[in-house]
Amino acid sequence: MARTQGSHSDITGPRVRDAARRLIARHGFAAVSMRKIAAEVGVQAGALYNYIPDKQSLLFEIMQAHMEELLTARADLPEPGDPAQALEQFTRFHIRFHSNRPDEVFIAYMELRNLTPENFAAIETMRRTYEDQLTEILEQGVAAGMFRLAEPRVATMALIAMLTGVNTWFREEGRLSLDEVEQIYLDMVHRTVAA
């Protein structure tokens, strides 16, 4: 039976990215060679270049795919009624979205330093788009007298760091469910912005 042209690439390309994501999250970008990625996928090292030009491109693609998925999922949410509802929605969304993507989150935060300046700028623009959504919620809440914050932009950075931190310690088999953790964090967010 004849194979459809491109079918091998359609299967192997994603496998290369998945293997690279796992290895980089486990060992760090600098420690992962193209040879290690090839061994993980089960192809010769030279064959990787049929699917990806170089390791830098691979890192960029992993980060870009994560940010695109994040922004798309966020854009699909219904419009909240007021800043308090918007903040709750953002908080719950951030925790849920990141909770089952530990490799992507680790890479997105720890491997930025390994991007070329051009790739860094592209990822930073996407990150800023996401962060600006929270800043806008906080600014609207301050303007409406619902939140009290001297610096909404600084609060944005602090809140995102706090919410992303759930991903580093939460375990499904732990004492608290994700729903319970989500509620605890939501309470902390409310106390942070309380007018």
Stockholm file with secondary structure:
# STOCKHOLM 1.0

chainA/1-195         MARTQGSHSDITGPRVRDAARRLIARHGFAAVSMRKIAAEVGVQAGALYNYIPDKQSLLFEIMQAHMEELLTARADLPEPGDPAQALEQFTRFHIRFHSNRPDEVFIAYMELRNLTPENFAAIETMRRTYEDQLTEILEQGVAAGMFRLAEPRVATMALIAMLTGVNTWFREEGRLSLDEVEQIYLDMVHRTVAA
#=GR chainA/1-195 SS CCCCTTHHHHHHHHHHHHHHHHHHHHHCTTTCCHHHHHHHHTSCGGGGGGTCSCHHHHHHHHHHHHHHHHHHHHHTSCCCSSHHHHHHHHHHHHHHHHHTCHHHHHHHHHSGGGSCHHHHHHHHHHHHHHHHHHHHHHHHHHHTTSBCCSCHHHHHHHHHHHHHHHHHHCCTTSSSCHHHHHHHHHHHHHHHHBC
#=GC SS_cons         CCCCTTHHHHHHHHHHHHHHHHHHHHHCTTTCCHHHHHHHHTSCGGGGGGTCSCHHHHHHHHHHHHHHHHHHHHHTSCCCSSHHHHHHHHHHHHHHHHHTCHHHHHHHHHSGGGSCHHHHHHHHHHHHHHHHHHHHHHHHHHHTTSBCCSCHHHHHHHHHHHHHHHHHHCCTTSSSCHHHHHHHHHHHHHHHHBC
//
